[in-house]
Amino acid sequence: MGRLVHALAIKGCVKENIFIGSAFVDFYRNCRSIENAEKVFREMPENNLVTWNAMISGYSYLGDVDMGLSLFEEMTLRNFGITPNYITLGLVLSACSKAGQWREVCIYLNP
């Protein structure tokens, strides 16, 4: 059903709507389909903090903590003009905690 809605959304020319795109990234994450979430994320013409957070959360939620942290690094190091907020930092803290990567917590969250 979700893929049908996604197909209809694309047909209806809302593919470039950042809010719809973010909702589909989150939808696919909840369906445990990180491949589809990543595809939607990468095909969006622009990503905002919400879409980045949704993908970071998706990787962490599905157990691929390293990919989530890698995406966080990409977001912060490539200077997309996006500044992490408290939600982003909470996601990073949670991801590091799940993986037992306590040193990384200090690296990522220390200014």
NORKACOR-V525422 format. One record per residue. OMEGA is omega in radians with two decimals (999 if undefined). Layout:
# NORKACOR-V525422
OMEGA
OMEGA
This chain:
# NORKACOR-V525422
-3.13
3.12
3.09
3.11
3.12
3.12
3.11
3.12
3.12
3.10
-3.12
3.07
3.07
-3.14
-3.08
3.11
-3.05
-3.13
3.09
3.11
3.12
3.13
3.13
3.04
3.13
3.12
-3.11
3.06
3.14
3.09
3.14
3.12
-3.07
3.12
3.11
3.10
3.14
3.13
3.11
-3.12
-3.09
-3.12
3.12
-3.12
-3.14
3.08
3.05
-3.10
-3.14
-3.13
3.09
3.13
3.14
3.14
3.11
3.10
-3.13
3.12
3.14
-3.13
-3.09
3.01
3.12
-3.06
-3.12
3.13
3.09
3.12
3.08
3.11
3.07
3.11
3.11
-3.13
-3.05
-3.05
-3.10
3.06
3.08
-3.08
-3.12
3.13
3.09
3.08
-3.10
3.10
3.11
-3.11
3.04
3.10
3.12
3.10
3.13
-3.14
3.12
3.13
3.14
-3.08
-3.11
-3.10
-3.05
3.08
-3.13
3.10
-3.13
3.14
-3.06
-3.00
3.12
-3.12
999
